[in-house]
């Protein structure tokens, strides 16, 4: 099997990652419940139907703001509604 360089480049382009600075990371501190936490829920101990939260963080001020998420309907990310 012989693959041309242009085909190989086209195949690899979608799998490109993004840069993560592991040498000098910026940390954020918030008092919101669950901020910065992730969890794996195996079973449901409570009968609760809640959405998670998404935060928009400003690296300059190191402050984060919750992005409101509608539980039903359309979610707009990054654009105007």
Secondary structure, DSSP 8 states (H G I E B T S, - for coil): ----HHHHHHHHHTT------SSS-------STTTT------S-SS-------EEEEETTTTEEEEE---SSS----SS--
